[in-house]
């Protein structure tokens, strides 16, 4: 079941109060139109009745797509620095919903799900694109790291992320964007063969793979934020 609840927020332009239905959970198996809305960058869009300014709520919901083997905790982009703390909460929530603390019927579903934590709309959309195009998200993150060494322009800065935005035939389209504002800074393409080369050479990437997959937050952003979970433990 997909669940929504009413909340009142300030319009970012005129600061009028706007009441919207904020999503708490999405079941994409029952509502595939919600999956399509996320992929089309229009899910949770709203318009201020006072000034007619359009804006979108930051994500804060759980996403289930058993058909594609995905369970995602989608969180607001500004919360990313707290990813270790949020990972612990997410892991416990999944354990109670579909993991070892859940009833057997739910555990049977959970056994087939990958558990992911994302921050901001571009990140959750990227995970859905991976599922839609049979891409391993860990390999995609390793490909991004490889690209960082070879791109002529790397506009790294606070809140700026490299995201997959489209897959067309054998071409991957990526862009640098300011995640919280969903503002595209630069866009480029690369052949899918780049991804395939890394996927077919797991031994060379084993150490990086272990770092990226040591929790639900599978994203190169965490490599810039300290020593990670191993150090925290």
Backbone as CSV, one residue per row, in Angstrom:
resi,resn,N_x,N_y,N_z,CA_x,CA_y,CA_z,C_x,C_y,C_z
1,UNK,0.836,-1.190,0.000,0.000,0.000,0.000,0.876,1.247,0.000
2,UNK,0.451,2.259,-0.778,1.129,3.549,-0.774,0.390,4.482,0.169
3,UNK,1.128,5.149,1.042,0.512,5.968,2.090,0.925,7.431,1.956
4,UNK,-0.058,8.319,2.144,0.184,9.757,2.102,-0.401,10.391,3.359
5,UNK,0.156,11.543,3.760,-0.384,12.269,4.901,-0.274,13.769,4.630
6,UNK,-1.268,14.546,5.065,-1.239,15.986,4.787,-0.222,16.714,5.666
7,UNK,0.526,17.621,5.078,1.444,18.483,5.826,1.327,19.897,5.270
8,UNK,1.717,20.885,6.067,1.720,22.279,5.627,3.160,22.752,5.527
9,UNK,3.513,23.283,4.360,4.871,23.772,4.126,4.804,25.206,3.624
10,UNK,5.935,25.886,3.685,6.028,27.252,3.174,6.413,27.222,1.696
11,UNK,5.737,28.004,0.905,6.132,28.161,-0.494,7.539,28.769,-0.522
12,UNK,8.476,28.172,-1.265,9.845,28.706,-1.289,9.959,30.073,-1.961
13,UNK,8.917,30.505,-2.670,8.969,31.799,-3.353,8.288,32.900,-2.550
14,UNK,7.010,32.677,-2.146,6.276,33.751,-1.469,6.045,33.484,0.016
15,UNK,6.441,32.278,0.485,6.335,31.872,1.893,4.890,31.721,2.381
16,UNK,3.943,31.603,1.463,2.569,31.296,1.866,2.497,29.851,2.333
17,UNK,1.553,29.555,3.239,1.347,28.177,3.682,0.689,27.372,2.559
18,UNK,1.244,26.193,2.301,0.705,25.300,1.269,0.498,23.927,1.896
19,UNK,-0.716,23.406,1.825,-1.006,22.068,2.347,-0.889,21.060,1.212
20,UNK,-0.058,20.060,1.429,0.183,19.034,0.403,0.069,17.657,1.040
21,UNK,-0.153,16.661,0.204,-0.146,15.275,0.661,1.247,14.709,0.453
22,UNK,1.973,14.555,1.553,3.345,14.040,1.485,3.317,12.516,1.520
23,UNK,4.108,11.910,0.687,4.137,10.449,0.627,4.966,9.895,1.782
24,UNK,4.482,8.822,2.391,5.226,8.131,3.440,5.776,6.807,2.959
25,UNK,5.055,6.162,2.033,5.530,4.903,1.455,4.933,4.736,0.071
26,UNK,5.691,4.094,-0.808,5.257,3.813,-2.170,5.372,2.318,-2.421
27,UNK,4.299,1.714,-2.879,4.315,0.325,-3.335,4.194,0.358,-4.851
28,UNK,5.327,0.243,-5.529,5.346,0.362,-6.982,4.749,-0.845,-7.683
29,UNK,4.649,-1.962,-6.983,4.003,-3.135,-7.578,2.512,-2.861,-7.783
30,UNK,1.904,-2.186,-6.825,0.479,-1.853,-6.927,0.239,-0.539,-7.658
31,UNK,1.204,0.366,-7.582,1.059,1.676,-8.227,2.280,1.960,-9.117
32,UNK,2.380,1.253,-10.246,3.520,1.510,-11.146,3.531,2.925,-11.692
33,UNK,2.376,3.616,-11.641,2.354,5.006,-12.087,3.210,5.898,-11.192
34,UNK,3.358,5.514,-9.918,4.233,6.282,-9.032,5.701,6.094,-9.439
35,UNK,6.067,4.873,-9.835,7.432,4.641,-10.318,7.693,5.515,-11.540
36,UNK,6.736,5.548,-12.461,6.911,6.351,-13.666,6.990,7.835,-13.329
37,UNK,6.222,8.278,-12.343,6.257,9.690,-11.950,7.625,10.070,-11.387
38,UNK,8.242,9.165,-10.627,9.596,9.427,-10.108,10.589,9.495,-11.265
39,UNK,10.489,8.548,-12.185,11.403,8.526,-13.325,11.232,9.761,-14.207
40,UNK,10.027,10.308,-14.247,9.753,11.490,-15.075,9.928,12.803,-14.310
41,UNK,10.459,12.722,-13.092,10.758,13.924,-12.286,9.521,14.780,-12.010
42,UNK,8.401,14.136,-11.700,7.193,14.902,-11.388,6.481,14.391,-10.135
43,UNK,7.033,13.383,-9.474,6.403,12.860,-8.271,6.581,13.850,-7.122
44,UNK,5.484,14.139,-6.400,5.434,15.081,-5.288,5.591,16.542,-5.720
45,UNK,5.361,16.809,-7.009,5.285,18.203,-7.453,4.040,18.861,-6.866
46,UNK,4.133,20.131,-6.564,2.973,20.867,-6.076,3.067,22.313,-6.554
47,UNK,1.956,23.028,-6.498,1.902,24.421,-6.939,1.294,25.271,-5.831
48,UNK,1.934,26.379,-5.545,1.427,27.304,-4.527,0.158,27.986,-5.046
49,UNK,-0.915,27.935,-4.253,-2.159,28.568,-4.651,-2.095,30.085,-4.624
50,UNK,-1.140,30.641,-3.879,-1.035,32.099,-3.759,-0.274,32.731,-4.919
51,UNK,0.868,32.135,-5.291,1.694,32.750,-6.334,1.885,31.868,-7.553
52,UNK,1.332,30.653,-7.511,1.400,29.687,-8.617,2.826,29.209,-8.900
53,UNK,3.704,29.347,-7.925,5.060,28.815,-8.064,5.027,27.292,-7.877
54,UNK,5.686,26.559,-8.771,5.753,25.095,-8.679,7.024,24.686,-7.946
55,UNK,6.890,23.722,-7.066,8.052,23.214,-6.343,7.796,21.760,-5.975
56,UNK,8.821,21.103,-5.459,8.701,19.689,-5.106,9.216,19.462,-3.696
57,UNK,8.479,18.672,-2.931,8.927,18.301,-1.602,10.185,17.457,-1.694
58,UNK,11.081,17.595,-0.732,12.209,16.676,-0.643,11.686,15.273,-0.324
59,UNK,12.315,14.227,-0.846,11.836,12.871,-0.575,12.022,12.481,0.885
60,UNK,11.044,11.773,1.412,11.152,11.177,2.744,10.109,10.057,2.816
61,UNK,10.458,8.922,2.216,9.503,7.824,2.120,10.240,6.512,1.871
62,UNK,9.516,5.414,2.052,10.036,4.088,1.735,9.420,3.623,0.423
63,UNK,10.232,3.024,-0.405,9.817,2.601,-1.741,9.986,1.090,-1.869
64,UNK,8.918,0.402,-2.233,8.962,-1.045,-2.429,8.604,-1.376,-3.865
65,UNK,9.456,-2.153,-4.507,9.191,-2.678,-5.844,9.696,-4.117,-5.862
66,UNK,8.857,-5.025,-5.382,9.268,-6.427,-5.283,9.560,-7.010,-6.657
67,UNK,8.829,-6.556,-7.669,9.046,-7.067,-9.017,10.445,-6.786,-9.530
68,UNK,11.020,-5.658,-9.115,12.385,-5.308,-9.515,13.389,-5.524,-8.395
69,UNK,12.942,-6.131,-7.281,13.855,-6.461,-6.192,14.410,-5.261,-5.456
70,UNK,13.598,-4.204,-5.291,14.102,-2.981,-4.663,13.301,-2.586,-3.428
71,UNK,14.012,-2.224,-2.378,13.448,-1.534,-1.213,14.374,-0.366,-0.930
72,UNK,13.839,0.841,-1.012,14.657,2.050,-0.898,14.089,2.955,0.183
73,UNK,14.947,3.424,1.066,14.591,4.496,1.994,15.089,5.786,1.369
74,UNK,14.169,6.604,0.860,14.522,7.845,0.175,14.410,9.005,1.159
75,UNK,15.501,9.712,1.374,15.569,10.765,2.382,15.945,12.111,1.753
76,UNK,15.722,13.222,2.479,16.071,14.543,1.945,17.569,14.691,1.699
77,UNK,17.913,15.400,0.637,19.320,15.587,0.286,20.158,16.185,1.422
78,UNK,19.652,17.173,2.183,20.496,17.761,3.238,20.849,16.803,4.376
79,UNK,20.162,15.650,4.461,20.442,14.702,5.543,21.644,13.803,5.268
80,UNK,22.242,13.904,4.095,23.312,12.980,3.725,24.473,12.913,4.729
81,UNK,24.933,14.014,5.312,26.057,13.911,6.255,25.775,12.987,7.442
82,UNK,24.508,12.699,7.722,24.137,11.817,8.826,23.876,10.391,8.341
83,UNK,24.484,10.003,7.219,24.102,8.736,6.597,24.340,7.516,7.485
84,UNK,25.394,7.526,8.301,25.652,6.366,9.154,24.538,6.177,10.185
85,UNK,24.138,7.265,10.801,23.044,7.219,11.766,21.743,6.769,11.094
86,UNK,21.465,7.312,9.922,20.233,6.969,9.214,20.283,5.537,8.702
87,UNK,21.450,5.076,8.289,21.588,3.671,7.887,21.151,2.724,8.998
88,UNK,21.512,3.025,10.236,21.128,2.169,11.358,19.615,2.123,11.521
89,UNK,18.971,3.288,11.398,17.509,3.349,11.505,16.867,2.572,10.368
90,UNK,17.381,2.752,9.162,16.835,2.080,7.972,17.000,0.570,8.085
91,UNK,18.159,0.128,8.553,18.402,-1.319,8.696,17.427,-1.947,9.679
92,UNK,17.157,-1.246,10.772,16.206,-1.772,11.757,14.787,-1.775,11.195
93,UNK,14.430,-0.747,10.453,13.098,-0.684,9.844,12.908,-1.830,8.860
94,UNK,13.914,-2.087,8.025,13.797,-3.186,7.069,13.729,-4.527,7.792
95,UNK,14.520,-4.673,8.858,14.506,-5.925,9.621,13.117,-6.223,10.167
96,UNK,12.417,-5.173,10.612,11.075,-5.361,11.162,10.021,-5.556,10.071
97,UNK,10.270,-4.964,8.901,9.277,-5.021,7.828,9.423,-6.250,6.951
98,UNK,10.680,-6.573,6.572,10.908,-7.672,5.628,12.088,-8.560,6.006
99,UNK,12.745,-8.253,7.115,13.930,-8.999,7.514,13.673,-9.976,8.633
100,UNK,14.683,-10.252,9.453,14.579,-11.296,10.479,13.535,-11.043,11.559
101,UNK,13.104,-9.795,11.745,12.097,-9.498,12.766,10.674,-9.503,12.206
102,UNK,10.524,-9.789,10.922,9.218,-9.754,10.257,8.587,-11.146,10.214
103,UNK,7.272,-11.226,9.990,6.623,-12.528,9.795,7.208,-13.252,8.586
104,UNK,7.028,-14.569,8.540,7.662,-15.367,7.486,7.250,-14.916,6.086
105,UNK,5.983,-14.622,5.883,5.534,-14.217,4.552,6.278,-12.963,4.085
106,UNK,6.493,-12.028,5.006,7.225,-10.813,4.667,8.706,-11.117,4.445
107,UNK,9.258,-12.035,5.241,10.675,-12.409,5.060,10.898,-13.042,3.697
108,UNK,9.940,-13.816,3.224,10.071,-14.437,1.905,10.176,-13.372,0.813
109,UNK,9.455,-12.262,0.987,9.568,-11.140,0.048,10.912,-10.452,0.232
110,UNK,11.291,-10.221,1.486,12.526,-9.507,1.784,13.781,-10.203,1.302
111,UNK,13.753,-11.525,1.227,14.925,-12.276,0.755,15.313,-11.900,-0.663
112,UNK,14.367,-11.372,-1.425,14.619,-11.052,-2.836,14.834,-9.556,-3.061
113,UNK,14.942,-8.785,-1.983,15.066,-7.336,-2.100,16.475,-6.846,-1.796
114,UNK,16.948,-5.884,-2.573,18.151,-5.140,-2.198,17.709,-3.945,-1.360
115,UNK,18.467,-3.632,-0.325,18.123,-2.543,0.597,19.035,-1.360,0.302
116,UNK,18.425,-0.219,0.010,19.203,0.958,-0.339,18.701,2.191,0.409
117,UNK,19.626,3.098,0.671,19.339,4.401,1.266,19.805,5.467,0.281
118,UNK,18.919,6.421,-0.033,19.287,7.498,-0.949,18.966,8.854,-0.330
119,UNK,19.604,9.889,-0.871,19.375,11.257,-0.399,19.119,12.153,-1.608
120,UNK,17.921,12.727,-1.678,17.558,13.607,-2.780,16.913,12.856,-3.934
121,UNK,16.144,13.580,-4.740,15.430,12.975,-5.866,16.353,12.395,-6.934
122,UNK,17.438,13.067,-7.345,18.277,12.476,-8.386,18.835,11.107,-7.996
123,UNK,19.104,10.909,-6.706,19.676,9.638,-6.254,18.652,8.507,-6.296
124,UNK,17.433,8.765,-5.814,16.424,7.697,-5.840,16.024,7.393,-7.279
125,UNK,15.936,8.415,-8.112,15.617,8.187,-9.524,16.694,7.336,-10.188
126,UNK,17.956,7.578,-9.842,19.063,6.811,-10.401,18.929,5.324,-10.069
127,UNK,18.519,5.004,-8.827,18.344,3.601,-8.447,17.247,2.949,-9.287
128,UNK,16.181,3.690,-9.582,15.105,3.142,-10.409,15.579,2.933,-11.849
129,UNK,16.407,3.852,-12.348,16.977,3.679,-13.682,17.849,2.431,-13.753
130,UNK,18.628,2.187,-12.703,19.469,0.987,-12.670,18.618,-0.267,-12.810
131,UNK,17.523,-0.334,-12.052,16.645,-1.503,-12.118,16.000,-1.627,-13.490
132,UNK,15.610,-0.505,-14.074,14.931,-0.522,-15.365,15.848,-0.977,-16.497
133,UNK,17.167,-0.771,-16.324,18.102,-1.073,-17.410,19.130,-2.135,-17.023
134,UNK,18.812,-2.903,-15.999,19.657,-4.040,-15.592,21.096,-3.615,-15.312
135,UNK,21.236,-2.543,-14.547,22.550,-2.067,-14.127,22.730,-2.343,-12.639
136,UNK,23.891,-2.854,-12.272,24.239,-3.040,-10.871,24.667,-1.675,-10.322
137,UNK,23.971,-1.198,-9.282,24.265,0.154,-8.804,25.655,0.281,-8.194
138,UNK,26.200,-0.808,-7.644,27.559,-0.742,-7.102,28.561,-0.562,-8.250
139,UNK,28.374,-1.317,-9.314,29.251,-1.183,-10.488,29.140,0.219,-11.087
140,UNK,27.926,0.760,-11.112,27.743,2.122,-11.623,28.561,3.122,-10.802
141,UNK,28.556,2.986,-9.483,29.333,3.898,-8.640,30.831,3.737,-8.898
142,UNK,31.278,2.511,-9.135,32.692,2.295,-9.446,33.034,2.919,-10.794
143,UNK,32.112,2.830,-11.740,32.332,3.478,-13.034,32.477,4.990,-12.863
144,UNK,31.670,5.575,-11.982,31.786,7.014,-11.723,33.185,7.359,-11.200
145,UNK,33.691,6.532,-10.284,35.038,6.784,-9.754,36.073,6.728,-10.863
146,UNK,35.908,5.783,-11.774,36.836,5.684,-12.895,36.727,6.917,-13.792
147,UNK,35.517,7.398,-13.992,35.313,8.595,-14.807,35.984,9.828,-14.188
148,UNK,35.960,9.923,-12.861,36.550,11.085,-12.192,38.026,11.258,-12.542
149,UNK,38.684,10.129,-12.831,40.112,10.197,-13.155,40.362,10.643,-14.586
150,UNK,39.318,10.610,-15.429,39.530,10.800,-16.862,38.762,11.967,-17.462
151,UNK,37.770,12.474,-16.742,36.997,13.585,-17.284,37.822,14.871,-17.293
152,UNK,37.687,15.698,-18.328,38.431,16.967,-18.366,37.919,17.987,-17.356
153,UNK,36.630,17.851,-16.962,36.045,18.792,-16.007,35.354,18.022,-14.901
154,UNK,35.715,18.320,-13.653,35.128,17.632,-12.494,34.696,18.702,-11.487
155,UNK,33.457,19.195,-11.582,33.015,20.296,-10.713,32.577,19.841,-9.325
156,UNK,33.471,19.200,-8.600,33.148,18.708,-7.262,33.008,19.882,-6.295
157,UNK,31.981,19.812,-5.456,31.753,20.831,-4.447,30.630,20.392,-3.538
158,UNK,30.354,21.147,-2.474,29.285,20.776,-1.545,27.942,20.642,-2.254
159,UNK,27.302,19.490,-2.067,25.986,19.263,-2.646,25.981,18.911,-4.119
160,UNK,27.155,18.848,-4.759,27.220,18.532,-6.193,27.504,17.045,-6.366
161,UNK,26.704,16.397,-7.191,26.787,14.953,-7.361,26.809,14.588,-8.840
162,UNK,27.402,13.427,-9.132,27.395,12.878,-10.484,26.310,11.814,-10.546
163,UNK,25.311,11.998,-11.436,24.152,11.110,-11.477,23.882,10.594,-12.882
164,UNK,23.500,9.335,-12.950,22.965,8.764,-14.176,21.564,9.338,-14.388
165,UNK,21.298,9.860,-15.593,19.991,10.469,-15.840,19.228,9.813,-16.981
166,UNK,19.900,9.018,-17.807,19.196,8.348,-18.903,20.068,7.218,-19.451
167,UNK,19.405,6.226,-20.020,20.070,5.146,-20.738,19.373,5.026,-22.088
168,UNK,20.118,5.236,-23.165,19.568,5.157,-24.517,20.421,4.194,-25.321
169,UNK,19.819,3.050,-25.650,20.549,2.000,-26.364,21.803,1.624,-25.569
170,UNK,22.983,1.809,-26.134,24.234,1.460,-25.446,24.965,2.690,-24.921
171,UNK,24.214,3.742,-24.650,24.814,4.991,-24.175,24.244,5.372,-22.816
172,UNK,25.119,5.746,-21.904,24.721,6.220,-20.582,24.869,7.736,-20.540
173,UNK,23.809,8.423,-20.139,23.869,9.879,-19.980,23.996,10.193,-18.501
174,UNK,25.002,10.980,-18.158,25.246,11.380,-16.778,25.329,12.891,-16.689
175,UNK,25.107,13.406,-15.511,25.268,14.847,-15.349,25.752,15.175,-13.948
176,UNK,26.449,16.295,-13.868,26.787,16.904,-12.594,25.606,17.781,-12.207
177,UNK,25.135,17.634,-10.986,24.001,18.446,-10.567,24.086,18.815,-9.102
178,UNK,23.435,19.915,-8.779,23.249,20.309,-7.395,21.996,19.582,-6.932
179,UNK,22.184,18.578,-6.087,21.112,17.622,-5.816,19.894,18.240,-5.143
180,UNK,20.091,19.054,-4.120,18.950,19.583,-3.370,18.063,20.454,-4.254
181,UNK,18.674,21.202,-5.179,17.909,22.060,-6.083,17.559,21.361,-7.393
182,UNK,18.134,20.166,-7.611,17.950,19.424,-8.864,18.378,20.267,-10.064
183,UNK,19.452,21.008,-9.881,19.960,21.903,-10.921,21.098,21.225,-11.685
184,UNK,20.923,21.051,-12.984,21.939,20.410,-13.814,23.037,21.419,-14.136
185,UNK,24.293,21.021,-13.876,25.435,21.892,-14.123,26.145,21.536,-15.424
186,UNK,26.395,20.251,-15.627,27.035,19.768,-16.860,26.476,18.391,-17.173
187,UNK,26.381,18.066,-18.463,25.894,16.746,-18.862,26.804,16.173,-19.938
188,UNK,26.974,14.859,-19.924,27.808,14.192,-20.915,27.330,12.745,-21.060
189,UNK,27.844,12.057,-22.048,27.499,10.651,-22.266,28.755,9.806,-22.309
190,UNK,28.581,8.533,-22.037,29.677,7.581,-22.189,29.087,6.252,-22.653
191,UNK,29.863,5.425,-23.338,29.339,4.146,-23.815,29.107,3.179,-22.655
192,UNK,28.086,2.344,-22.785,27.827,1.349,-21.756,29.007,0.384,-21.621
193,UNK,29.801,0.281,-22.657,30.975,-0.583,-22.601,31.901,-0.218,-21.455
194,UNK,31.931,1.041,-21.052,32.759,1.469,-19.922,32.294,0.753,-18.650
195,UNK,30.957,0.757,-18.454,30.362,0.028,-17.329,30.678,-1.458,-17.441
196,UNK,30.540,-2.033,-18.631,30.755,-3.472,-18.835,32.193,-3.876,-18.524
197,UNK,33.136,-3.017,-18.851,34.544,-3.320,-18.581,34.796,-3.473,-17.085
198,UNK,34.223,-2.592,-16.295,34.389,-2.660,-14.843,33.639,-3.860,-14.275
199,UNK,32.449,-4.107,-14.786,31.651,-5.242,-14.322,32.346,-6.572,-14.565
200,UNK,33.093,-6.658,-15.651,33.756,-7.916,-16.009,35.119,-8.088,-15.350
201,UNK,35.519,-7.136,-14.496,36.825,-7.201,-13.846,36.674,-7.014,-12.334
202,UNK,35.908,-7.903,-11.664,35.602,-7.689,-10.243,36.816,-7.723,-9.326
203,UNK,37.824,-8.532,-9.650,38.984,-8.648,-8.759,39.712,-7.315,-8.606
204,UNK,39.853,-6.585,-9.702,40.571,-5.304,-9.657,39.828,-4.264,-8.824
205,UNK,38.516,-4.436,-8.709,37.686,-3.465,-8.006,37.163,-3.985,-6.666
206,UNK,37.682,-5.095,-6.205,37.124,-5.746,-5.013,37.144,-4.849,-3.773
207,UNK,38.247,-4.140,-3.545,38.351,-3.305,-2.345,37.354,-2.157,-2.387
208,UNK,37.223,-1.528,-3.542,36.271,-0.421,-3.684,34.845,-0.937,-3.567
209,UNK,34.581,-2.097,-4.156,33.253,-2.713,-4.063,32.876,-2.941,-2.601
210,UNK,33.816,-3.409,-1.812,33.549,-3.654,-0.392,33.221,-2.367,0.341
211,UNK,33.940,-1.283,0.030,33.658,0.008,0.672,32.269,0.525,0.311
212,UNK,31.916,0.426,-0.957,30.646,0.966,-1.418,29.451,0.169,-0.914
213,UNK,29.630,-1.120,-0.724,28.504,-1.991,-0.381,28.476,-2.384,1.092
214,UNK,29.146,-1.605,1.959,29.199,-1.961,3.381,28.005,-1.422,4.167
215,UNK,26.966,-1.017,3.471,25.746,-0.539,4.120,24.709,-0.226,3.060
216,UNK,23.565,0.261,3.487,22.473,0.534,2.554,22.742,1.746,1.666
217,UNK,23.637,2.637,2.102,23.961,3.828,1.322,25.059,3.486,0.330
218,UNK,24.666,3.100,-0.877,25.611,2.702,-1.923,25.796,3.897,-2.844
219,UNK,26.849,4.681,-2.588,27.019,5.958,-3.278,28.444,6.446,-3.056
220,UNK,29.089,6.929,-4.102,30.465,7.418,-3.936,30.545,8.626,-3.017
221,UNK,29.428,9.296,-2.770,29.452,10.460,-1.878,29.998,10.102,-0.498
222,UNK,29.714,8.881,-0.050,30.155,8.529,1.304,31.674,8.385,1.394
223,UNK,32.341,8.180,0.268,33.796,8.066,0.287,34.463,9.401,0.589
224,UNK,33.693,10.499,0.460,34.231,11.831,0.747,33.932,12.266,2.182
225,UNK,33.230,11.409,2.941,32.739,11.834,4.258,33.312,10.985,5.386
226,UNK,34.614,10.852,5.428,35.238,10.125,6.527,35.527,8.669,6.190
227,UNK,35.908,7.916,7.204,36.369,6.544,7.018,35.237,5.539,6.887
228,UNK,33.987,5.962,7.128,32.856,5.078,6.899,32.514,4.193,8.069
229,UNK,31.746,3.145,7.770,31.174,2.302,8.828,32.230,1.525,9.595
230,UNK,33.256,1.058,8.911,34.296,0.270,9.604,34.909,1.085,10.742
231,UNK,35.166,2.372,10.482,35.757,3.226,11.517,34.751,3.509,12.623
232,UNK,33.469,3.676,12.221,32.433,3.973,13.216,32.236,2.814,14.184
233,UNK,32.452,1.610,13.702,32.282,0.428,14.555,33.523,0.142,15.378
